[in-house]
Amino acid sequence: MKWSVDEAKSVGGVKSMKMQKSNIAYNLTTLRQLNKFSQEEVAERIGVSRQAVAKWEAGQSVPD
């Protein structure tokens, strides 16, 4: 099966977005733990809810 350039880009875009989510989740969790911050402390410092931080760390969403 041959894919057009646009189809290949869209497939790569999906993989890229999933990779971006996992990188953000991993980096946020790792840095938070290394600095001994709770999710609540991170949330307060950046002005979001604790639930938002939890979703980012779980890879369920990404920051705007």
Contacts in CASP RR format, 6 or more apart in sequence:
PFRMAT RR
TARGET T0000
AUTHOR 0000-0000-0000
METHOD contacts of the structure
MODEL  1
MKWSVDEAKSVGGVKSMKMQKSNIAYNLTTLRQLNKFSQEEVAERIGVSR
QAVAKWEAGQSVPD
3 11 0 8 1.000
20 62 0 8 1.000
21 59 0 8 1.000
21 61 0 8 1.000
21 62 0 8 1.000
22 59 0 8 1.000
24 56 0 8 1.000
24 59 0 8 1.000
24 62 0 8 1.000
24 63 0 8 1.000
25 56 0 8 1.000
25 57 0 8 1.000
25 58 0 8 1.000
25 59 0 8 1.000
28 42 0 8 1.000
28 53 0 8 1.000
28 56 0 8 1.000
28 57 0 8 1.000
29 57 0 8 1.000
32 38 0 8 1.000
32 39 0 8 1.000
32 42 0 8 1.000
32 53 0 8 1.000
32 57 0 8 1.000
37 45 0 8 1.000
39 50 0 8 1.000
39 53 0 8 1.000
39 54 0 8 1.000
39 57 0 8 1.000
40 50 0 8 1.000
42 53 0 8 1.000
43 49 0 8 1.000
43 50 0 8 1.000
43 52 0 8 1.000
43 53 0 8 1.000
48 63 0 8 1.000
52 61 0 8 1.000
52 63 0 8 1.000
55 61 0 8 1.000
56 62 0 8 1.000
56 63 0 8 1.000
END
